[in-house]
Amino acid sequence: MYYWTIQAGIFPENTTSLALHTRAGFRVIGTRQRIGRHHGTWRDVVLIERRSPVIT
């Protein structure tokens, strides 16, 4: 079994995690604005993905 796409959501200020994922081949798809609450505050999330080069 192969996975075609892996997605993740990361808080925009978590630049270390965004850099790590970028080095691992992820790309930024966009920003989901006010998508969830964290400690009582509505938060944006950067949506990233990595697509497999293998197509089955």
Helices and strands as residue ranges (DSSP letters): E 5-10, H 15-23, E 27-38, E 41-51
